Amino acid sequence: MSGAKEKRLGKLKRKRIWPSILAFVLFVLACGAAFALFMYLCVVCIMGTKIVGHYEEAQQVSGVLDALMDGGDTVTQAAEDMHGAILTNKDIYISDRDGNTVFMTGDSEPDFSIALEFNMRQDFSAVADSKSSFTPEKGLDTILALPVEEIFGSVLNPRGQGETRAQWMTDTIIREDYWLQVPLRHDAYILYVKCNLQTQRQDIVYVYLMGFAAIALLLIPVTLLFINTMRSVLMQRRMTQLIYLDPVTEGRNWLYFQNYAHRILTRIWNNKKAFAMVNLHLERYHNYRACYGVRAGEELLAAMSGFLSARVGKGETFARHEGADFGLLLQCVGENEREYQEDCTKRVRSLLAELTGLRPDQKIHFHAGITMIPPYVDKDGKWYHARKNVDIDELYTYANAARLETETLDEQRITFFNHDMLGRQKWERWVEDSMDAALRNGEFQVYLQPKYSPVSGKLVGAEALVRWVSLSTGLITPGHFIPIFERTGFITQLDDYMISQVAKLQAEWTIQGKKMIPISVNVSRAHFALEGLAEHICQLVDAYGPSHELIELEVTESAFFDDKDILIETVKQLKAYGFRVSMDDFGAGYSSLNSLKDIPLDVLKLDGEFFRGDDDGNRRGEIVVREAIQLAKNLDMHVVAEGIEKKEQVDFLAGQGCDMIQGFYFAKPMPIEEFEKKVEEDA
C-alpha cells in the first residue's frame, strides 16, 4: 500500500468523524447538565420564594414581640399577648441562650438535632419540626426534592366533580413543617416561628412547563448538531468507499484488500487456521481487449469480480490488484501442510474451471500462483498469540512469483510458491536492470574456445563465447543470462557487440602480423527476424576491416524453424559478402534434413549430446554421427564436433573424417591473452 494512502485514510477518518462525534457527545452532556441545573434552579426559585415570604412574616412577629417587651412586658407576657391577639394561626417557640424553653404554643416543638441552614437572598437558620419527615441525612433536600411519581400522579389526576381549575391548581401536593429562627433585639432570647412549606400543583406544573420549554429550546441546537454529525459520518463513509473503490470492477480495490487481509491474518482467533494467498491471472488480457474492445475487457473483469464475490466466504477477501490480476485470501482446511495444499488446490481449480465458463463463446484461460500461510505457533509453541509482522504485499509477491512459473508450464495452471522461485526471479530482475549498463561499461568479455584438427592435433579455429564479468558479482556464465537476454530481446545487442569485438580482434592480429585463426560467432534466432541483417553484420565487421573469410556466423538449429524463406535469403547474402555460415547444435532439437537441403550452409556443428550416454546409446550415437558426417560431406560441408571430452571420441571422429573438434579434451574457453599464447605454442 502504499503507506501514504494508509496515512491519508487514517487522517481522513480522524478528521471527519471523531471531532464531530466528540463535539456532539460533549454538547449533549453539556445540555443535560444545563437542563438539570435549570430544573434545580427553578425548584429552588419557587421554594425559595415561599421560604423568603415565611421569613418576612416571621420578622414581623419578632418586631411585634420586641415592641411589647420594650413596653415593659416580660417575654412570657409579650408572647402570650401577641399570640392571643395576633398569631392565632402560627405557633412560636422561645428559648433562652442556654436552650431552656421559655414559651411555646402548639403541640409540637423544634427538633434541634436537625438544622436546616440555607441561603436565598440572605442567610436563614431553621430547624425541623418534631413531627416532620425531615431526617438528619436529608436535611433541607427533603424540602427541595420533588417526588416524581407523586407529582406526576397529582398533575395527571383529573379534577374532582365540581372542582374549579383554580381550586385544582392550588391543591397542596407536599406539606412540610419547620421552624425559622428569627433574631430579637433582646438577645437573651431566641425566637422560632413555625412555618408550613407547601408545594401546590401549580408549582409542579410551572416547573414542568419550564422544563418542556428548555427541552424544546435545547433540541434545536442538538438536532442541528446531530444532523451535522450524521452528515460528517456519511461523508466519511462515502469518502472511504471511494478510496476503497476499484474504478474498473466497481468492487473493492487493493488498498481495501491490504487492510482487510491484514486484519484477518492478525486476529488471534485465526492463528490456528491456515490461509492461502492466491494470485489469479487472466492470460492474454491485452489481446482480449485488442480483439473485443476496452469496454468488453473491463466488463469481463467486472464479471470476474462479481463471480469471486459470490465464491469468497466470510473470513476471506479478494480484490483486483492491477490489470487482469486478482488477489485472494482463502481459508484452507486440513490437519497438515499436505492437506492444506490439497484443499486449496481443489478449491482454486474449481474456481478456475468456473471462471473459464464466464464467456462460453470465448476462450479464456487462467493461471494461479499460491503461497501458503500455515497456522501460527510462536517460538514457545503457544497458539494463543496472533500472527506478527504480516506483510500482505510480500505474501502477494510470493504468490505472483509462483504464478509466473506457470507461464512456462503449459499444462500446469496452479503453482505453489517456494523460495527458489523468488531467487530466480530476483536474479532475472537484476540481470534486466544491469545488462544495459554492463554493455556500456565493457563488462562482457570475449572468451575463445579452440577448435582442433582430430588428425593433426593442430589448432585450426576458435569459437567466440561471451562471459559477463560483473563489477559487483564477478564472473557470470552464459547459462545464467543468455536465456534472459533471448526473452527480453537484448540478445541482439549482445550479438552486435560480440561480432564487433571479434572483428576488432581479427583486425589487430592482422596489423600485428600474428597467425590468423578463423573465429565463429553466434547469431541468435531473434536477429533473423530483422530486415537487412546481412548488410548490418557487414557494416559491423567493415568498421574494423578484417577479411570476411576469417569470421564464421553460427546459427542455432532452432532458427531454422522460423521463417525459412527469410533465413535462406539472409544466408545467401552473408555468403555473398564472403562470410562462412554454420548450423550450430545440430541434433540438439528436432533436426530437419530439409534445412540442410534448402539452405546453403558451409559448416555443420554436431551437438555434444551425440557423444553422451551409456554404451548402447553411444553405439547408436556413433551410427547417427557417422551418417551425419557422411551426409555433410556429400553436401560439401565441413563438420565440427563440439563437447568432446575423451580420446576415444577423438579417434572415432578422426576415422569418420570430422574436420574439427571442440571440447574440454583439448581446451576450455579462455581469455584472449591465453588463447594468443596457445596459438604461439601451437605454431
Secondary structure, DSSP 4 states (H G I P E B T S, - for coil): --HHHHHHHHHHHHHHTHHHHHHHHHHHHHHHHHHHHHHHHHHHHHHHHHHHHHHHHHHHHHHHHHHHHHTT--HHHHHHHHHHHT-TT--EEEEETTS-EEEE-SS--EEEEEEEEEESSSEEEEEEETTS---TTTTTHHHH---HHHHHHHHHSPPPTT--HHHHHT-EEEEEEEEEEE--SSTTEEEEEEEEEEEEHHHHHHHHHHHHHHHHHHHHHHHHHHHHHHHHHHHHHHHHHHHTB-TTTSSB-HHHHHHHHHHHHH-GGGTTSEEEEEEEEETTHHHHHHHH-HHHHHHHHHHHHHHHHHHS-TT-EEEEEETTEEEEEEEE--SSHHHHHHHHHHHHHHHHHHHHTTSTTS---EEEEEEEEPPP--TT--SSS---S--HHHHHHHHHHHHHHHTT-SS--EEE--HHHHHHHHHHHHHHHHHHHHHHTT-EEEEEEEEE-TTT--EEEEEEEEEEEETTTEEE-GGGTHHHHHHHTTHHHHHHHHHHHHHHHHHHHHHHTPPP--EEEEE-GGGGGSTTHHHHHHHHHHTT---GGGEEEEEEGGGGGS-HHHHHHHHHHHHHTT-EEEEEEETSS---HHHHHHS--SEEEEPGGGG-S-HHHHHHHHHHHHHHHHHHHHTT-EEEEES---HHHHHHHHHHT--EEESTTT---EEHHHHHHHHHHH-
